[in-house]
Amino acid sequence: MAQERALAYFHRGFNCAQSVFTPFAERLGLSEEAALRVSSAFGAGLGRMRGTCGAFSGLCMVAGFCKGNLSGNPEDKEKIFALTRELAESFKTEFGTLLCRELLHLNEGEQESARPSERTSAYYAARPCERCVAFCAAQADRLLKEHQL
């Protein structure tokens, strides 16, 4: 199951974007190493800057494989943008926001270092990250099945 595989990556210490994107690497024609590398910067709200949720970013990478544009044609761009907006609405309905900072209830002005937090039971208990990863992995799996990938 996609959710279990995504959570297994997350529990091994990979970031949320890696955890959502990498379980689908083979279906997307990528190696595990390539998937881990390409998604690595998107974790913790893009480089731990707490912007757009990394799990959602991983989902968007999968969406790009499904409906990504291969031209500069506005109609082609519109297809992936519309899908991304649809996915964003679904995520916001489930979690209230797309922003990592808001998901984690962090203060707006609070600056964090790039150093990741240690993964402890308290870490997992205080965050919705596991739920976000599982939700986005399920959405990614659905997209790939719809597009026969």
N, C-alpha and C positions, 0 to 999 in steps of 0.2 A: 504494500500500500504506500502511496506517495507521501502521505502525512508521516507515517512511521519512518520512512527513509530520510525525510527532511529533518525530523526531530533527532534521528540518530546522528546526522552531521552536526546539528546544533549542540547536542550533548557531548560531542567530541571536541568542541571548542571552536568550530567554524562560526563565522558571523551569520546573521540572519539572511542576508542576500545569498551568500554561498549555500546556505542550508536549503533554501527554496530552489535555487537554480541547478545545483549540481546533481541532484537525483535524476534529472531529466537529460543529462549530458549525452548519454548513449543514443537516446531517441532523437536528439538534435544533431547527431553526427559529430559530437565533440568528445574528447577524452576527459576523464575526470580532472586531470591536471589543468587542462585548458579552461574547463568550467570554473574550477576553483580560482584560477588566476583572474579571469575576466570579471568575475563577480566580487572579488576581494575588496575592492575600493568602496563598494556600495553599502557596506555594513554600518550599523549604528547611525543611520541617517546620513550617509555619505561621509566616509572618513571620520566617523565618530563626532560629526558636527551637529548631530541630532536634528537633521532636516527630514526629508521624506523617509519614511520607514524602510529599512533595508529589505525586509521580507517583501514589501510591496515592490521595491525596485527589482528584486529577483523575479517576481511574477511578471513585471513589465518586460524583462529580458526574454522570458518565455513567450510572451505575447508578441514580441518583435519577430520571433521565429515563425509565428503563426500568420501574422498579418503585416509584418514590416514592409515598408515601401522600398523598392529597389530603383526608384527614379526620383527626380525632383518634382514630379507631377503633383499638383495640389490635391487632386482626387485620391491619389495613392496615399499621400500623407494623412488625408482626412480619415481614411480607414483605420490606421493604427491609433491616431489621436482619439477617434470615437471609441475604440475598444478600450484604450487606456482610461478614458473618462468613465466608461461603464464599470470597469474594474475598480476605479477609485471610489465611485459611489457605493459599490458593494462593500468595500473595505470600510469606508466611513460609516455606513449603516451598522456594520458589525462592531467597530471599535471607537467611533466618534471623531476620529481625526486620522490624517495621514502622517502627521508629524511625530517623529520619534520622541522629541522633547516633551510633547503633550501626552503621549502614551505612557511615558515614564514619570510624568508629573514633576518635571524639572523646572526650575526657575528660568525665565527667559534670558536674563542677563548672566546667568551662571556659566562660566567657561570651564570646560573640561579638557584634560590633556588628551592626546591621541592614544595613551596607554589604556588598553581594555581592562575592564574590571575582572577580578578573579571569579571564576565560575564556582559558586558554592550553592548549597541548598537555599540560603537566604537570598542569593542573587536570583535564582529561579522563582522563588516565592513572591518576590517583590515586583516582578515584571510580567507584562502580558506577552512577552516575546515568544514563548512556546506556542501560545494560542495564535499569534500572528503568523508564525512560521507554518503551523498546521493548516490554517485557513488559506494562506497563499499557495501552499503546495497543492491543496485540494483544487483550488481554482486553476492552477497551472495544469494539473492533470486533466481537468475537464476541457480546457482549451485545446490541449494536444489531441485528445480523443475526438473532439469536434472537427479538428483539422487533419485527422488521420495521421498524426505523427507519433 
